[in-house]
Amino acid sequence: MPASSAALPASVLDLAPIVPVVVLQDASDAVPLARALVAGGLPAIEVTLRTPAAPAALRAIAGEVPGAIVGAGTVITPGQVAESVAAGARFLVSPGWTEALLEAMEGSGVPYLPGVSTASEVVALLERGVREMKFFPAQAAGGTGYLKSLAGPLPQARFCPTGGIGPDTAPEYLSLPNVGCVGGSWMVPADAVAARDWSRIEGLAREAAALSAGGTCR
């Protein structure tokens, strides 16, 4: 059964503790890469729109990898919203947002995470009824200390921090009450993708899936 035939997720933040952020140069790598991630316990996969191969990669994963929940990342225009959903994206992630982009994501019919890095951006989204957001670039924008500071005055906001996070820092993020999941690329290193070393990626995915707030296996 194609992955796209399953019900849409209600929340991106509750799909999995770790969401791999994938950059693909060759769409033919999409299916074996996604299968390795799913086998390793990471079903939610964010394919970034940073390369021309991304739309075809989305379409391939959505149609050929049961168990994968594929989404589009680095979504920055309304046109990309429409293109990604048409290709099979089941969630959308942006590094930031504008009114036009937010309206397009709201009307897309799939869950989405608009990007924020300041308290004012969070408040503006809360005014629009948006409570789930991407915190980007996480490490550069203040890391766990900044998110801890936001939890007091803005407890209704929940985040997926992404940007500069690795296996050593992910558990600290996951321990925060306002963090639902963490995005990262350490389990899909560029050299492993280039070498098509899917077994290595599956192993790294399994290690990432075992991370918890305390840094131990679930």
Disulfide bonds with the S-S distance in Angstrom:
none
